[in-house]
Amino acid sequence: FVAPTICRILPIRRAYLIFVHYILCRWMECIDYVTGSNKHGYLPHLTAKKMLDYEYVSQEEMKTVSSLAIVRNPYARMVSIYMYNRFGPAESFPHFIRSWYNSTMHFYRANGEKEEWYTPCHAIPQFEYTHAKDGKEQLVHSIVKQEQLKYLKCLKKDKQTQKQKEDAKDPRNFTTIRDLPDTVRDALLGMPHENKRSTQTPWYDYYDQETLNMTYEMYHKDFEVFGYSPTLEQRPDLETPPPVETVLSA
């Protein structure tokens, strides 16, 4: 219950930020390695823009040091957020989405507030981690779609299986991984898959029309910036959510 308690209960999150920054005198932070915690939240979870604004990373370092972000389909990400931040298995997905929309995302939806004091890091849209200027300026060098990670080995032609050879024929599988720097590609190929949560229900089966529309409204910019379709193709029974301008003006 640590993650949902700190993430979703505002007074507890603010008390935690005060405690680690002022009571513990910033003992839990390590600025040199951008890790630990202080009043800005969990430092490894800072956006690229925050790292620059807090001067934890210089403009020169941001431009010259290799950086990588892995993004995923916002609908799938929302289910992962639910599994990690729900108040136990008794909390339903629809209840969680309504709570996330009305409470957790309140300050961000109202005025784009990204400070941990108002909006927890798990709630911030993905593009805020990688871009600045409302998604117009990319700060992170390499951005990889999680769905394409499995195709990395297809680029090693000397070790391809027959299935990988077939996958390699579709250029859509490689839009974010084909031109990765060697250091980034090698790091990804050697990275173990940890913290995986197995569920019996496919992520797309959690949705109904209401939760689909609310998720799209909260994270519509991620679909635009990273090129994901707002249509949930695995669920032809659900309609594509309306444009956010229509939702907000209703």
Residue, then its C-alpha position, 0 to 999 in steps of 0.5 A: f500500500v506504500a505506492p497508492t498511499i503516497c501517490r493518491i492521498l495528497p496530505i500523506r504525499r505532502a507530509y512525506l515530501i516535507f519529512v524527507h526534505y526538511i525533517l531528514c535534512r535532505w539526507m535521502e537525496c543524492i544530487d550527483y547521481v539524481t537519485g533518492s528523494n527530496k521535496h521534488g519527489y523521487l529523483p529518478h522519476l523526474t522529467a527531463k525538464k525538471m532535471l534542467d529546471y532544478e539544475y541537477v543536469s546542465q544544458e550541456e549534459m542534456k545535449t551531449v550525454s546519451s539519454l533514453a526513454i521507453v514509452r508505451n501505449p497510453y491505454a496499456r500504461m493506464v492498466s499498469i498504473y492501476m495494477y500498481n496504484r490501486f487500493g488492493p484487488a477489491e478496487s475496480f478499474p472503473h472506480f480507480i479511473r474515476s478517482w484518478y481523473n477527479s482527484t489524482m490528475h485534478f491539478y494537472r488537468a486544471n493547469g498542467e501542474k507537474e510538481e510532486w506537491y500537486t501531481p504524483c509522478h505516476a500520473i504525469p503524461q509520458f511526453e512530459y518526461t521526454h519533451a518541453k514546450d508542450g511536446k514541441e521540443q524533444l529533450v531525451h535523445s532516444i525514445v523507444k516504444q515498449e511494443q517494439l523492444k521485442y523486435l530489437k533482436c530482429l536487427k541482428k540478421d546473423k541470429q534471426t529465427q524464422k519468426q524474426k525474419e518475418d517480423a523484420k519485413d514490416p518496417r512499422n516494427f522498427t520506427t523507434i529502434r532502427d537508428l538507436p546508438d550502439t550503446v543504447r541498443d546494447a544496453l536494451l538487449g542486455m536489460p533483464h525484464e524485471n517487475k513484470r505483473s502477470t494478469q489473467t485478463p488482457w489489458y484491453d479487456y479492462y476498458d468500457q467506453e467511459t474508462l476509455n474516454m476518460t483515459y484518452e482525455m487525460y493522456h491525449k497528448d501522449f497519443e499525439v506526440f508518440g504516434y499511438s492510435p486513440t482507437l483501441e483496435q483489440r476492442p471493436d465494440l468500443e468507439t474511438p474517444p471524441p477529440v479532447e476539445t469536444v470532451l472539454s467543451a461538453 
